[in-house]
């Protein structure tokens, strides 16, 4: 399946459903972070913004959203800590 990752400002139902389906497919941290990187490189807004919108609109479960957001945040914190160590 090919997913058009360029959702941009147009947030149609089909794009929304396709993205939720893609989020559900990824189960490992590696898959999640790989998808996030690809998504963020092709879209105006980062993936976490869409996940938060889905959560607000109750389009995805709290469990799925939290899994993705925790993975994304832990990865960002890890990168920040690595950079801090390099600068010290």
PDB file of N, CA, C and O in Angstrom:
ATOM      1  N   UNK A   1       0.842  -1.184   0.000  1.00  0.00           N
ATOM      2  CA  UNK A   1       0.000   0.000   0.000  1.00  0.00           C
ATOM      3  C   UNK A   1       0.879   1.237   0.000  1.00  0.00           C
ATOM      4  O   UNK A   1       1.851   1.326   0.751  1.00  0.00           O
ATOM      5  N   UNK A   2       0.535   2.163  -0.829  1.00  0.00           N
ATOM      6  CA  UNK A   2       1.251   3.427  -0.878  1.00  0.00           C
ATOM      7  C   UNK A   2       0.424   4.465  -0.145  1.00  0.00           C
ATOM      8  O   UNK A   2      -0.763   4.645  -0.416  1.00  0.00           O
ATOM      9  N   UNK A   3       1.071   5.143   0.785  1.00  0.00           N
ATOM     10  CA  UNK A   3       0.389   6.184   1.554  1.00  0.00           C
ATOM     11  C   UNK A   3       0.964   7.520   1.151  1.00  0.00           C
ATOM     12  O   UNK A   3       2.173   7.729   1.244  1.00  0.00           O
ATOM     13  N   UNK A   4       0.128   8.415   0.711  1.00  0.00           N
ATOM     14  CA  UNK A   4       0.583   9.763   0.431  1.00  0.00           C
ATOM     15  C   UNK A   4       0.790  10.471   1.755  1.00  0.00           C
ATOM     16  O   UNK A   4      -0.165  10.736   2.484  1.00  0.00           O
ATOM     17  N   UNK A   5       2.043  10.776   2.063  1.00  0.00           N
ATOM     18  CA  UNK A   5       2.360  11.388   3.343  1.00  0.00           C
ATOM     19  C   UNK A   5       2.212  12.901   3.322  1.00  0.00           C
ATOM     20  O   UNK A   5       2.399  13.558   4.346  1.00  0.00           O
ATOM     21  N   UNK A   6       1.882  13.450   2.178  1.00  0.00           N
ATOM     22  CA  UNK A   6       1.763  14.892   2.076  1.00  0.00           C
ATOM     23  C   UNK A   6       0.341  15.317   2.396  1.00  0.00           C
ATOM     24  O   UNK A   6      -0.401  15.734   1.507  1.00  0.00           O
ATOM     25  N   UNK A   7      -0.033  15.215   3.639  1.00  0.00           N
ATOM     26  CA  UNK A   7      -1.389  15.571   4.061  1.00  0.00           C
ATOM     27  C   UNK A   7      -1.534  17.082   4.118  1.00  0.00           C
ATOM     28  O   UNK A   7      -2.583  17.619   3.762  1.00  0.00           O
ATOM     29  N   UNK A   8      -0.490  17.772   4.562  1.00  0.00           N
ATOM     30  CA  UNK A   8      -0.504  19.219   4.605  1.00  0.00           C
ATOM     31  C   UNK A   8      -1.697  19.775   5.345  1.00  0.00           C
ATOM     32  O   UNK A   8      -2.091  19.235   6.379  1.00  0.00           O
ATOM     33  N   UNK A   9      -2.278  20.842   4.835  1.00  0.00           N
ATOM     34  CA  UNK A   9      -3.419  21.481   5.477  1.00  0.00           C
ATOM     35  C   UNK A   9      -4.741  20.797   5.135  1.00  0.00           C
ATOM     36  O   UNK A   9      -5.731  20.964   5.847  1.00  0.00           O
ATOM     37  N   UNK A  10      -4.759  20.036   4.059  1.00  0.00           N
ATOM     38  CA  UNK A  10      -5.974  19.317   3.678  1.00  0.00           C
ATOM     39  C   UNK A  10      -5.992  18.006   4.431  1.00  0.00           C
ATOM     40  O   UNK A  10      -5.148  17.135   4.218  1.00  0.00           O
ATOM     41  N   UNK A  11      -6.955  17.880   5.305  1.00  0.00           N
ATOM     42  CA  UNK A  11      -7.001  16.714   6.169  1.00  0.00           C
ATOM     43  C   UNK A  11      -8.281  15.960   5.873  1.00  0.00           C
ATOM     44  O   UNK A  11      -9.241  16.007   6.642  1.00  0.00           O
ATOM     45  N   UNK A  12      -8.282  15.257   4.736  1.00  0.00           N
ATOM     46  CA  UNK A  12      -9.487  14.539   4.332  1.00  0.00           C
ATOM     47  C   UNK A  12      -9.666  13.283   5.171  1.00  0.00           C
ATOM     48  O   UNK A  12      -8.730  12.803   5.809  1.00  0.00           O
ATOM     49  N   UNK A  13     -10.876  12.768   5.158  1.00  0.00           N
ATOM     50  CA  UNK A  13     -11.174  11.548   5.904  1.00  0.00           C
ATOM     51  C   UNK A  13     -10.327  10.383   5.431  1.00  0.00           C
ATOM     52  O   UNK A  13      -9.843   9.599   6.246  1.00  0.00           O
ATOM     53  N   UNK A  14     -10.140  10.257   4.111  1.00  0.00           N
ATOM     54  CA  UNK A  14      -9.373   9.123   3.592  1.00  0.00           C
ATOM     55  C   UNK A  14      -7.907   9.225   4.004  1.00  0.00           C
ATOM     56  O   UNK A  14      -7.292   8.213   4.341  1.00  0.00           O
ATOM     57  N   UNK A  15      -7.344  10.420   3.983  1.00  0.00           N
ATOM     58  CA  UNK A  15      -5.955  10.605   4.435  1.00  0.00           C
ATOM     59  C   UNK A  15      -5.834  10.318   5.918  1.00  0.00           C
ATOM     60  O   UNK A  15      -4.867   9.700   6.362  1.00  0.00           O
ATOM     61  N   UNK A  16      -6.807  10.762   6.674  1.00  0.00           N
ATOM     62  CA  UNK A  16      -6.814  10.530   8.108  1.00  0.00           C
ATOM     63  C   UNK A  16      -6.873   9.041   8.416  1.00  0.00           C
ATOM     64  O   UNK A  16      -6.111   8.547   9.247  1.00  0.00           O
ATOM     65  N   UNK A  17      -7.768   8.327   7.754  1.00  0.00           N
ATOM     66  CA  UNK A  17      -7.908   6.888   7.978  1.00  0.00           C
ATOM     67  C   UNK A  17      -6.645   6.142   7.544  1.00  0.00           C
ATOM     68  O   UNK A  17      -6.215   5.203   8.213  1.00  0.00           O
ATOM     69  N   UNK A  18      -6.062   6.557   6.440  1.00  0.00           N
ATOM     70  CA  UNK A  18      -4.840   5.908   5.948  1.00  0.00           C
ATOM     71  C   UNK A  18      -3.693   6.105   6.934  1.00  0.00           C
ATOM     72  O   UNK A  18      -2.913   5.183   7.173  1.00  0.00           O
ATOM     73  N   UNK A  19      -3.588   7.296   7.503  1.00  0.00           N
ATOM     74  CA  UNK A  19      -2.525   7.554   8.467  1.00  0.00           C
ATOM     75  C   UNK A  19      -2.744   6.752   9.744  1.00  0.00           C
ATOM     76  O   UNK A  19      -1.791   6.194  10.288  1.00  0.00           O
ATOM     77  N   UNK A  20      -3.959   6.685  10.225  1.00  0.00           N
ATOM     78  CA  UNK A  20      -4.251   5.885  11.419  1.00  0.00           C
ATOM     79  C   UNK A  20      -3.912   4.419  11.153  1.00  0.00           C
ATOM     80  O   UNK A  20      -3.357   3.742  12.018  1.00  0.00           O
ATOM     81  N   UNK A  21      -4.243   3.932   9.964  1.00  0.00           N
ATOM     82  CA  UNK A  21      -3.898   2.551   9.611  1.00  0.00           C
ATOM     83  C   UNK A  21      -2.384   2.341   9.632  1.00  0.00           C
ATOM     84  O   UNK A  21      -1.903   1.307  10.098  1.00  0.00           O
ATOM     85  N   UNK A  22      -1.643   3.313   9.132  1.00  0.00           N
ATOM     86  CA  UNK A  22      -0.179   3.214   9.146  1.00  0.00           C
ATOM     87  C   UNK A  22       0.357   3.221  10.576  1.00  0.00           C
ATOM     88  O   UNK A  22       1.309   2.502  10.879  1.00  0.00           O
ATOM     89  N   UNK A  23      -0.239   4.018  11.452  1.00  0.00           N
ATOM     90  CA  UNK A  23       0.196   4.058  12.852  1.00  0.00           C
ATOM     91  C   UNK A  23      -0.045   2.705  13.517  1.00  0.00           C
ATOM     92  O   UNK A  23       0.783   2.239  14.300  1.00  0.00           O
ATOM     93  N   UNK A  24      -1.153   2.090  13.213  1.00  0.00           N
ATOM     94  CA  UNK A  24      -1.485   0.795  13.817  1.00  0.00           C
ATOM     95  C   UNK A  24      -0.553  -0.315  13.353  1.00  0.00           C
ATOM     96  O   UNK A  24      -0.292  -1.258  14.101  1.00  0.00           O
ATOM     97  N   UNK A  25      -0.046  -0.212  12.121  1.00  0.00           N
ATOM     98  CA  UNK A  25       0.827  -1.248  11.564  1.00  0.00           C
ATOM     99  C   UNK A  25       2.174  -1.322  12.280  1.00  0.00           C
ATOM    100  O   UNK A  25       2.734  -2.404  12.454  1.00  0.00           O
ATOM    101  N   UNK A  26       2.685  -0.172  12.689  1.00  0.00           N
ATOM    102  CA  UNK A  26       4.030  -0.123  13.282  1.00  0.00           C
ATOM    103  C   UNK A  26       3.952  -0.488  14.754  1.00  0.00           C
ATOM    104  O   UNK A  26       3.212   0.127  15.521  1.00  0.00           O
ATOM    105  N   UNK A  27       4.729  -1.501  15.143  1.00  0.00           N
ATOM    106  CA  UNK A  27       4.682  -1.942  16.532  1.00  0.00           C
ATOM    107  C   UNK A  27       6.004  -1.780  17.248  1.00  0.00           C
ATOM    108  O   UNK A  27       6.016  -1.550  18.457  1.00  0.00           O
ATOM    109  N   UNK A  28       7.117  -1.892  16.545  1.00  0.00           N
ATOM    110  CA  UNK A  28       8.417  -1.758  17.212  1.00  0.00           C
ATOM    111  C   UNK A  28       8.850  -0.297  17.243  1.00  0.00           C
ATOM    112  O   UNK A  28       8.412   0.516  16.428  1.00  0.00           O
ATOM    113  N   UNK A  29       9.719   0.019  18.200  1.00  0.00           N
ATOM    114  CA  UNK A  29      10.222   1.396  18.298  1.00  0.00           C
ATOM    115  C   UNK A  29      10.943   1.794  17.019  1.00  0.00           C
ATOM    116  O   UNK A  29      10.821   2.930  16.561  1.00  0.00           O
ATOM    117  N   UNK A  30      11.688   0.869  16.449  1.00  0.00           N
ATOM    118  CA  UNK A  30      12.420   1.159  15.213  1.00  0.00           C
ATOM    119  C   UNK A  30      11.470   1.516  14.074  1.00  0.00           C
ATOM    120  O   UNK A  30      11.716   2.471  13.336  1.00  0.00           O
ATOM    121  N   UNK A  31      10.394   0.761  13.928  1.00  0.00           N
ATOM    122  CA  UNK A  31       9.407   1.049  12.889  1.00  0.00           C
ATOM    123  C   UNK A  31       8.734   2.397  13.123  1.00  0.00           C
ATOM    124  O   UNK A  31       8.512   3.164  12.185  1.00  0.00           O
ATOM    125  N   UNK A  32       8.418   2.672  14.365  1.00  0.00           N
ATOM    126  CA  UNK A  32       7.763   3.936  14.714  1.00  0.00           C
ATOM    127  C   UNK A  32       8.668   5.115  14.382  1.00  0.00           C
ATOM    128  O   UNK A  32       8.231   6.078  13.753  1.00  0.00           O
ATOM    129  N   UNK A  33       9.930   5.042  14.802  1.00  0.00           N
ATOM    130  CA  UNK A  33      10.857   6.147  14.574  1.00  0.00           C
ATOM    131  C   UNK A  33      11.198   6.310  13.092  1.00  0.00           C
ATOM    132  O   UNK A  33      11.385   7.431  12.619  1.00  0.00           O
ATOM    133  N   UNK A  34      11.278   5.211  12.370  1.00  0.00           N
ATOM    134  CA  UNK A  34      11.532   5.274  10.932  1.00  0.00           C
ATOM    135  C   UNK A  34      10.370   5.959  10.223  1.00  0.00           C
ATOM    136  O   UNK A  34      10.579   6.826   9.374  1.00  0.00           O
ATOM    137  N   UNK A  35       9.138   5.566  10.576  1.00  0.00           N
ATOM    138  CA  UNK A  35       7.964   6.184   9.959  1.00  0.00           C
ATOM    139  C   UNK A  35       7.892   7.672  10.311  1.00  0.00           C
ATOM    140  O   UNK A  35       7.589   8.505   9.457  1.00  0.00           O
ATOM    141  N   UNK A  36       8.172   7.995  11.569  1.00  0.00           N
ATOM    142  CA  UNK A  36       8.133   9.404  11.986  1.00  0.00           C
ATOM    143  C   UNK A  36       9.117  10.242  11.176  1.00  0.00           C
ATOM    144  O   UNK A  36       8.786  11.337  10.722  1.00  0.00           O
ATOM    145  N   UNK A  37      10.317   9.724  11.001  1.00  0.00           N
ATOM    146  CA  UNK A  37      11.338  10.461  10.244  1.00  0.00           C
ATOM    147  C   UNK A  37      10.890  10.693   8.808  1.00  0.00           C
ATOM    148  O   UNK A  37      11.022  11.802   8.290  1.00  0.00           O
ATOM    149  N   UNK A  38      10.366   9.665   8.164  1.00  0.00           N
ATOM    150  CA  UNK A  38       9.897   9.801   6.779  1.00  0.00           C
ATOM    151  C   UNK A  38       8.710  10.764   6.698  1.00  0.00           C
ATOM    152  O   UNK A  38       8.648  11.613   5.809  1.00  0.00           O
ATOM    153  N   UNK A  39       7.782  10.623   7.623  1.00  0.00           N
ATOM    154  CA  UNK A  39       6.599  11.478   7.632  1.00  0.00           C
ATOM    155  C   UNK A  39       6.998  12.946   7.808  1.00  0.00           C
ATOM    156  O   UNK A  39       6.541  13.816   7.066  1.00  0.00           O
ATOM    157  N   UNK A  40       7.855  13.210   8.800  1.00  0.00           N
ATOM    158  CA  UNK A  40       8.248  14.589   9.094  1.00  0.00           C
ATOM    159  C   UNK A  40       9.030  15.225   7.946  1.00  0.00           C
ATOM    160  O   UNK A  40       8.973  16.441   7.761  1.00  0.00           O
ATOM    161  N   UNK A  41       9.751  14.427   7.184  1.00  0.00           N
ATOM    162  CA  UNK A  41      10.534  14.979   6.076  1.00  0.00           C
ATOM    163  C   UNK A  41       9.657  15.374   4.889  1.00  0.00           C
ATOM    164  O   UNK A  41      10.087  16.130   4.018  1.00  0.00           O
ATOM    165  N   UNK A  42       8.415  14.854   4.857  1.00  0.00           N
ATOM    166  CA  UNK A  42       7.545  15.108   3.706  1.00  0.00           C
ATOM    167  C   UNK A  42       6.323  15.965   4.019  1.00  0.00           C
ATOM    168  O   UNK A  42       5.493  16.195   3.139  1.00  0.00           O
ATOM    169  N   UNK A  43       6.202  16.434   5.240  1.00  0.00           N
ATOM    170  CA  UNK A  43       5.007  17.180   5.631  1.00  0.00           C
ATOM    171  C   UNK A  43       5.366  18.472   6.351  1.00  0.00           C
ATOM    172  O   UNK A  43       6.429  18.589   6.961  1.00  0.00           O
ATOM    173  N   UNK A  44       4.463  19.431   6.267  1.00  0.00           N
ATOM    174  CA  UNK A  44       4.674  20.723   6.912  1.00  0.00           C
ATOM    175  C   UNK A  44       4.676  20.607   8.426  1.00  0.00           C
ATOM    176  O   UNK A  44       5.465  21.269   9.101  1.00  0.00           O
ATOM    177  N   UNK A  45       3.794  19.765   8.966  1.00  0.00           N
ATOM    178  CA  UNK A  45       3.699  19.607  10.413  1.00  0.00           C
ATOM    179  C   UNK A  45       4.202  18.226  10.804  1.00  0.00           C
ATOM    180  O   UNK A  45       4.023  17.254  10.071  1.00  0.00           O
ATOM    181  N   UNK A  46       4.827  18.157  11.958  1.00  0.00           N
ATOM    182  CA  UNK A  46       5.378  16.900  12.428  1.00  0.00           C
ATOM    183  C   UNK A  46       4.276  15.923  12.814  1.00  0.00           C
ATOM    184  O   UNK A  46       3.146  16.314  13.104  1.00  0.00           O
ATOM    185  N   UNK A  47       4.634  14.646  12.811  1.00  0.00           N
ATOM    186  CA  UNK A  47       3.693  13.569  13.073  1.00  0.00           C
ATOM    187  C   UNK A  47       3.020  13.708  14.429  1.00  0.00           C
ATOM    188  O   UNK A  47       1.836  13.401  14.564  1.00  0.00           O
ATOM    189  N   UNK A  48       3.754  14.166  15.433  1.00  0.00           N
ATOM    190  CA  UNK A  48       3.145  14.259  16.765  1.00  0.00           C
ATOM    191  C   UNK A  48       1.952  15.220  16.787  1.00  0.00           C
ATOM    192  O   UNK A  48       1.043  15.053  17.600  1.00  0.00           O
ATOM    193  N   UNK A  49       1.945  16.205  15.918  1.00  0.00           N
ATOM    194  CA  UNK A  49       0.809  17.132  15.815  1.00  0.00           C
ATOM    195  C   UNK A  49      -0.433  16.370  15.345  1.00  0.00           C
ATOM    196  O   UNK A  49      -1.523  16.552  15.888  1.00  0.00           O
ATOM    197  N   UNK A  50      -0.260  15.521  14.339  1.00  0.00           N
ATOM    198  CA  UNK A  50      -1.381  14.731  13.840  1.00  0.00           C
ATOM    199  C   UNK A  50      -1.867  13.736  14.881  1.00  0.00           C
ATOM    200  O   UNK A  50      -3.071  13.541  15.047  1.00  0.00           O
ATOM    201  N   UNK A  51      -0.931  13.106  15.582  1.00  0.00           N
ATOM    202  CA  UNK A  51      -1.320  12.152  16.621  1.00  0.00           C
ATOM    203  C   UNK A  51      -2.136  12.863  17.698  1.00  0.00           C
ATOM    204  O   UNK A  51      -3.142  12.329  18.166  1.00  0.00           O
ATOM    205  N   UNK A  52      -1.717  14.047  18.089  1.00  0.00           N
ATOM    206  CA  UNK A  52      -2.472  14.810  19.093  1.00  0.00           C
ATOM    207  C   UNK A  52      -3.853  15.193  18.574  1.00  0.00           C
ATOM    208  O   UNK A  52      -4.822  15.174  19.333  1.00  0.00           O
ATOM    209  N   UNK A  53      -3.959  15.541  17.290  1.00  0.00           N
ATOM    210  CA  UNK A  53      -5.269  15.849  16.697  1.00  0.00           C
ATOM    211  C   UNK A  53      -6.161  14.625  16.717  1.00  0.00           C
ATOM    212  O   UNK A  53      -7.339  14.708  17.065  1.00  0.00           O
ATOM    213  N   UNK A  54      -5.589  13.475  16.338  1.00  0.00           N
ATOM    214  CA  UNK A  54      -6.368  12.240  16.364  1.00  0.00           C
ATOM    215  C   UNK A  54      -6.861  11.953  17.771  1.00  0.00           C
ATOM    216  O   UNK A  54      -8.005  11.542  17.964  1.00  0.00           O
ATOM    217  N   UNK A  55      -6.004  12.169  18.744  1.00  0.00           N
ATOM    218  CA  UNK A  55      -6.368  11.913  20.136  1.00  0.00           C
ATOM    219  C   UNK A  55      -7.477  12.858  20.579  1.00  0.00           C
ATOM    220  O   UNK A  55      -8.438  12.438  21.224  1.00  0.00           O
ATOM    221  N   UNK A  56      -7.341  14.129  20.232  1.00  0.00           N
ATOM    222  CA  UNK A  56      -8.352  15.125  20.586  1.00  0.00           C
ATOM    223  C   UNK A  56      -9.701  14.790  19.956  1.00  0.00           C
ATOM    224  O   UNK A  56     -10.747  14.925  20.589  1.00  0.00           O
ATOM    225  N   UNK A  57      -9.658  14.349  18.696  1.00  0.00           N
ATOM    226  CA  UNK A  57     -10.889  14.035  17.965  1.00  0.00           C
ATOM    227  C   UNK A  57     -11.368  12.604  18.215  1.00  0.00           C
ATOM    228  O   UNK A  57     -12.361  12.164  17.636  1.00  0.00           O
ATOM    229  N   UNK A  58     -10.664  11.895  19.071  1.00  0.00           N
ATOM    230  CA  UNK A  58     -10.976  10.501  19.409  1.00  0.00           C
ATOM    231  C   UNK A  58     -10.978   9.598  18.186  1.00  0.00           C
ATOM    232  O   UNK A  58     -11.804   8.695  18.054  1.00  0.00           O
ATOM    233  N   UNK A  59     -10.017   9.871  17.282  1.00  0.00           N
ATOM    234  CA  UNK A  59      -9.868   9.060  16.078  1.00  0.00           C
ATOM    235  C   UNK A  59      -8.983   7.842  16.312  1.00  0.00           C
ATOM    236  O   UNK A  59      -9.031   6.878  15.549  1.00  0.00           O
ATOM    237  N   UNK A  60      -8.167   7.889  17.381  1.00  0.00           N
ATOM    238  CA  UNK A  60      -7.332   6.743  17.733  1.00  0.00           C
ATOM    239  C   UNK A  60      -7.437   6.509  19.236  1.00  0.00           C
ATOM    240  O   UNK A  60      -7.875   7.372  19.997  1.00  0.00           O
ATOM    241  N   UNK A  61      -7.025   5.330  19.628  1.00  0.00           N
ATOM    242  CA  UNK A  61      -7.101   5.004  21.050  1.00  0.00           C
ATOM    243  C   UNK A  61      -6.018   5.735  21.830  1.00  0.00           C
ATOM    244  O   UNK A  61      -4.981   6.113  21.285  1.00  0.00           O
ATOM    245  N   UNK A  62      -6.282   5.924  23.106  1.00  0.00           N
ATOM    246  CA  UNK A  62      -5.285   6.555  23.985  1.00  0.00           C
ATOM    247  C   UNK A  62      -4.037   5.687  24.071  1.00  0.00           C
ATOM    248  O   UNK A  62      -2.923   6.202  24.165  1.00  0.00           O
ATOM    249  N   UNK A  63      -4.221   4.378  24.040  1.00  0.00           N
ATOM    250  CA  UNK A  63      -3.087   3.465  24.115  1.00  0.00           C
ATOM    251  C   UNK A  63      -2.158   3.600  22.924  1.00  0.00           C
ATOM    252  O   UNK A  63      -0.938   3.654  23.077  1.00  0.00           O
ATOM    253  N   UNK A  64      -2.748   3.655  21.728  1.00  0.00           N
ATOM    254  CA  UNK A  64      -1.943   3.803  20.516  1.00  0.00           C
ATOM    255  C   UNK A  64      -1.244   5.153  20.497  1.00  0.00           C
ATOM    256  O   UNK A  64      -0.055   5.237  20.192  1.00  0.00           O
ATOM    257  N   UNK A  65      -1.969   6.194  20.818  1.00  0.00           N
ATOM    258  CA  UNK A  65      -1.378   7.538  20.835  1.00  0.00           C
ATOM    259  C   UNK A  65      -0.249   7.621  21.848  1.00  0.00           C
ATOM    260  O   UNK A  65       0.808   8.181  21.555  1.00  0.00           O
ATOM    261  N   UNK A  66      -0.462   7.070  23.034  1.00  0.00           N
ATOM    262  CA  UNK A  66       0.579   7.161  24.064  1.00  0.00           C
ATOM    263  C   UNK A  66       1.808   6.366  23.664  1.00  0.00           C
ATOM    264  O   UNK A  66       2.931   6.797  23.928  1.00  0.00           O
ATOM    265  N   UNK A  67       1.623   5.218  23.034  1.00  0.00           N
ATOM    266  CA  UNK A  67       2.765   4.418  22.583  1.00  0.00           C
ATOM    267  C   UNK A  67       3.621   5.219  21.606  1.00  0.00           C
ATOM    268  O   UNK A  67       4.845   5.260  21.735  1.00  0.00           O
ATOM    269  N   UNK A  68       2.985   5.847  20.643  1.00  0.00           N
ATOM    270  CA  UNK A  68       3.704   6.634  19.651  1.00  0.00           C
ATOM    271  C   UNK A  68       4.346   7.868  20.279  1.00  0.00           C
ATOM    272  O   UNK A  68       5.515   8.158  20.023  1.00  0.00           O
ATOM    273  N   UNK A  69       3.594   8.587  21.091  1.00  0.00           N
ATOM    274  CA  UNK A  69       4.131   9.824  21.673  1.00  0.00           C
ATOM    275  C   UNK A  69       5.273   9.537  22.642  1.00  0.00           C
ATOM    276  O   UNK A  69       6.266  10.265  22.648  1.00  0.00           O
ATOM    277  N   UNK A  70       5.155   8.497  23.456  1.00  0.00           N
ATOM    278  CA  UNK A  70       6.240   8.150  24.382  1.00  0.00           C
ATOM    279  C   UNK A  70       7.493   7.764  23.600  1.00  0.00           C
ATOM    280  O   UNK A  70       8.598   8.174  23.957  1.00  0.00           O
ATOM    281  N   UNK A  71       7.328   6.983  22.545  1.00  0.00           N
ATOM    282  CA  UNK A  71       8.474   6.576  21.727  1.00  0.00           C
ATOM    283  C   UNK A  71       9.146   7.782  21.088  1.00  0.00           C
ATOM    284  O   UNK A  71      10.372   7.895  21.104  1.00  0.00           O
ATOM    285  N   UNK A  72       8.350   8.680  20.526  1.00  0.00           N
ATOM    286  CA  UNK A  72       8.889   9.879  19.875  1.00  0.00           C
ATOM    287  C   UNK A  72       9.600  10.769  20.893  1.00  0.00           C
ATOM    288  O   UNK A  72      10.699  11.255  20.626  1.00  0.00           O
ATOM    289  N   UNK A  73       8.989  10.986  22.053  1.00  0.00           N
ATOM    290  CA  UNK A  73       9.571  11.859  23.074  1.00  0.00           C
ATOM    291  C   UNK A  73      10.854  11.259  23.635  1.00  0.00           C
ATOM    292  O   UNK A  73      11.845  11.969  23.807  1.00  0.00           O
ATOM    293  N   UNK A  74      10.846   9.959  23.921  1.00  0.00           N
ATOM    294  CA  UNK A  74      12.056   9.312  24.434  1.00  0.00           C
ATOM    295  C   UNK A  74      13.209   9.435  23.444  1.00  0.00           C
ATOM    296  O   UNK A  74      14.354   9.645  23.844  1.00  0.00           O
ATOM    297  N   UNK A  75      12.910   9.305  22.162  1.00  0.00           N
ATOM    298  CA  UNK A  75      13.930   9.439  21.132  1.00  0.00           C
ATOM    299  C   UNK A  75      14.494  10.860  21.097  1.00  0.00           C
ATOM    300  O   UNK A  75      15.706  11.052  21.006  1.00  0.00           O
ATOM    301  N   UNK A  76      13.614  11.843  21.171  1.00  0.00           N
ATOM    302  CA  UNK A  76      14.073  13.245  21.165  1.00  0.00           C
ATOM    303  C   UNK A  76      14.927  13.546  22.401  1.00  0.00           C
ATOM    304  O   UNK A  76      15.961  14.207  22.303  1.00  0.00           O
ATOM    305  N   UNK A  77      14.487  13.055  23.561  1.00  0.00           N
ATOM    306  CA  UNK A  77      15.251  13.275  24.793  1.00  0.00           C
ATOM    307  C   UNK A  77      16.617  12.605  24.707  1.00  0.00           C
ATOM    308  O   UNK A  77      17.614  13.160  25.169  1.00  0.00           O
ATOM    309  N   UNK A  78      16.662  11.436  24.127  1.00  0.00           N
ATOM    310  CA  UNK A  78      17.925  10.725  23.952  1.00  0.00           C
ATOM    311  C   UNK A  78      18.889  11.524  23.064  1.00  0.00           C
ATOM    312  O   UNK A  78      20.082  11.622  23.354  1.00  0.00           O
ATOM    313  N   UNK A  79      18.358  12.083  21.997  1.00  0.00           N
ATOM    314  CA  UNK A  79      19.187  12.900  21.102  1.00  0.00           C
ATOM    315  C   UNK A  79      19.676  14.161  21.805  1.00  0.00           C
ATOM    316  O   UNK A  79      20.829  14.555  21.635  1.00  0.00           O
ATOM    317  N   UNK A  80      18.822  14.788  22.581  1.00  0.00           N
ATOM    318  CA  UNK A  80      19.207  16.000  23.322  1.00  0.00           C
ATOM    319  C   UNK A  80      20.290  15.675  24.334  1.00  0.00           C
ATOM    320  O   UNK A  80      21.269  16.412  24.451  1.00  0.00           O
ATOM    321  N   UNK A  81      20.130  14.586  25.064  1.00  0.00           N
ATOM    322  CA  UNK A  81      21.134  14.193  26.059  1.00  0.00           C
ATOM    323  C   UNK A  81      22.469  13.869  25.410  1.00  0.00           C
ATOM    324  O   UNK A  81      23.521  14.194  25.962  1.00  0.00           O
ATOM    325  N   UNK A  82      22.440  13.239  24.257  1.00  0.00           N
ATOM    326  CA  UNK A  82      23.683  12.929  23.530  1.00  0.00           C
ATOM    327  C   UNK A  82      24.385  14.221  23.102  1.00  0.00           C
ATOM    328  O   UNK A  82      25.608  14.324  23.193  1.00  0.00           O
ATOM    329  N   UNK A  83      23.610  15.203  22.637  1.00  0.00           N
ATOM    330  CA  UNK A  83      24.195  16.480  22.251  1.00  0.00           C
ATOM    331  C   UNK A  83      24.769  17.227  23.448  1.00  0.00           C
ATOM    332  O   UNK A  83      25.817  17.865  23.346  1.00  0.00           O
ATOM    333  N   UNK A  84      24.084  17.146  24.575  1.00  0.00           N
ATOM    334  CA  UNK A  84      24.579  17.798  25.812  1.00  0.00           C
ATOM    335  C   UNK A  84      25.921  17.208  26.211  1.00  0.00           C
ATOM    336  O   UNK A  84      26.829  17.943  26.600  1.00  0.00           O
ATOM    337  N   UNK A  85      26.058  15.889  26.120  1.00  0.00           N
ATOM    338  CA  UNK A  85      27.310  15.237  26.467  1.00  0.00           C
ATOM    339  C   UNK A  85      28.442  15.656  25.545  1.00  0.00           C
ATOM    340  O   UNK A  85      29.585  15.791  25.981  1.00  0.00           O
ATOM    341  N   UNK A  86      28.127  15.863  24.270  1.00  0.00           N
ATOM    342  CA  UNK A  86      29.129  16.300  23.318  1.00  0.00           C
ATOM    343  C   UNK A  86      29.610  17.717  23.620  1.00  0.00           C
ATOM    344  O   UNK A  86      30.779  18.041  23.410  1.00  0.00           O
ATOM    345  N   UNK A  87      28.714  18.548  24.109  1.00  0.00           N
ATOM    346  CA  UNK A  87      29.050  19.955  24.381  1.00  0.00           C
ATOM    347  C   UNK A  87      29.762  20.148  25.718  1.00  0.00           C
ATOM    348  O   UNK A  87      30.347  21.206  25.950  1.00  0.00           O
ATOM    349  N   UNK A  88      29.727  19.167  26.586  1.00  0.00           N
ATOM    350  CA  UNK A  88      30.379  19.286  27.900  1.00  0.00           C
ATOM    351  C   UNK A  88      31.783  18.838  27.868  1.00  0.00           C
ATOM    352  O   UNK A  88      32.467  18.875  28.891  1.00  0.00           O
TER     353      UNK A  88
END
